[in-house]
Amino acid sequence: MITAIREVRRAKGLTLEEVAQRCDPPTTPQTIGRLECGTRTVSLPWLRRIAAALEVEPADLVKLPDRVELPVAALLDAAGAHAPRRAQAALPPAPTPGAVAVMVSQGVGDYRAGDEIWCETLGPDRFGDAMNRDVLVPRPAGRFLFGRLIGREGGRKLLVLPPGHGARQQVVADPPWVARAVKLVRAL
């Protein structure tokens, strides 16, 4: 099996030691190195352990013959664009289980027509994790509210500010879930 462990590790800016320590249970950097270069066979349990340590899906660590990789040509920072010191590949976006998307059909606020806003769903016990972030909130009769979660009142009453100039704060009582925006996919 050909793996992309090295490429994913480098794309995430991690050393062999850091990945080894993130494994559960921890292992040695030498073991991770052997699994990367193929001198040790990668079993499914190892693939799962390393994927968890790298915070990716196990499938992201397997190279398939028909999978196209996107090489990183340059890194951009405050000093400008420069070539990476070693070859890197960009990881393709992949939705997580339970994720939902918002498609922007007409520009509003910071969002442009054609944008995809990928969101992770959160239950009522995690509404605080979405504070000051853009959220999608379900409303009765199959309607939704999208905007910045700016506050909470008495438990599960949420205060949401829709995007756009002059928008007024909306209050939603007891929604069963919210979806916090985590990734913006935009064509340039």
N, C-alpha and C positions, 0 to 999 in steps of 0.2 A: 504494500500500500504506500502510495506517495502522499506525504503530509505537507501541510503548509504551516507547521508549528513555528518554524524559524521566522517565516515572513510575518505571521500574526504577532509573534512576540516582539519583533523589531518594529512593526507598525505601531505597537502600543508603547514603545520606548522602554521595554523591560529587559533586564539582564537575566541570564540563566539562573543566577542566585535568587533573584526576586521571584521568578516563576516557581522555582523549587520550594521556596518558603511559603508561597501561596497555595501549594498543593495540599490536599487534605487526605491523608496525613502528609506532612512535609517530606520532601525527598532531597536528593543531592543535585547540584548543578550538573555534575557529570552524567547522571541518568537522563536529565532533560536534554543535554547535548547529544547523547547517544540516540535518543528517540527522535530528535530533530534531523540528524544526518542519516538515519536509517541503519546504524550499526546494531541497534536493538529493535526488535519487532514491536510495533505499537498495537497493543490489544485494545479492545473496546473499553475496558475499565480505565486503562491509562489515558485513552483519548478523552473520556469523560472527565477524569481528574484534571488534565491539563486544560481542557476547555473551560471548566469552572474557574481554574486559576487565572485564565486569560479573560474571563467574563465574555465568552462567545459560545455559540452552539458547537457541539462536536462536529457537525457537518461543515462548519467553517474551517476546520483543520484538515480536511481531506481534499486533495487535488483531484478533480475529475478531468478526464481528457477534453471534454467539451466546454469546460469552465474558462471563460476569458478573464484574465487578470488585467488590472489597470495599473501600469507602472507609475510610480511617483517620479516625476521629472524634476521637480523643484520643491523646496521648503520655503515658506514665506514667513518672515518675522519683521521686527522693527527695522532691521538693517537692510531689508529688501529680499528679493528672491535669490536663492542659491541652491546649487546641486546637493543632493544628499550625499553623505560620506560613503554609504553603502546602498545597494539596491533595495528598494522597498516597493510594496504594492499596496494600493488602497483597498480597504475591505468594502465589499459591496454592502449597501444597507439591507438589513433583514429585520422584519417585524418580530416582536416578541409575542408570546402567547397572550391573548386577551387584548392586544393592541387594536386601536381604531384609527381612522384617518379622517381629516377634514380637508376637502378639496375647495380651494378658493376659486370661485367662478368670476368674481369681480373684485378688483383691488379695494382694500379697506385697511386703514391704519398702516401698519408696517408690512402688511401682506399684499402680494401682487396676484393678479389673475394667473392661474396655472400652478400656484404653489400647492404643495401637499404638506399638511401639518400632521405628523405622526404623533399619536398620543398613547399613553399607558393609562389603563383604567385603575382607579383607586376606590376602595370601599370607604364607607363613612369613617372608619377608624383611622384612615390615612389622609383625610381632607387637609389636615395641617401641612402635609408634605407638598401641597400644591399652592400654598400661600405665595402671593406676588408672582405667580406664573399664569400663563394663558391656559384656560381650561374649557372643555366642552361639558356642559351640564344638561342632562335630560330634563325635559319639562313634560307636563301632562299632554295627552293627545298626540304623541309622536313628534313634539316640537323640541327644539334645543336652544340653548343660549351659549354663545362663545364669547369669551372675554377674559380679562385679568381678574383673578380671585384676589380681592383687596381686603376682605375681612370676613369674620364669622360672628354671628350673634346667637347667644344661647344655644349651644349645642350644634344643630345641623342646619341652621339658617345661614345661607351663604350670600355674601355681597359681591357682585360681579360687575365690572366696568367693561362694557362692550368696546371694541376697537373703533377708532374713528373720532374725528373732531366733534366736540359738543355732545358726546354720548352721555346718557345719564345712568347712574348706578341702578342695577336691577337686583332684586332680592328673590332668592329661590329657597323655599322651605323644604326640608327633608328629601333631597334627591337621593336615589338609591346608590348612585356612584357619580364620580366625575372622571374625566379623562384629561390628564395633565400633558400639555405639549412637551415633547422631548426631542423632536427632530424636525427640521424644516428641509424639505426637498424642493429645490428651485432650479428650474432651467434658466440659464443666462442667455 
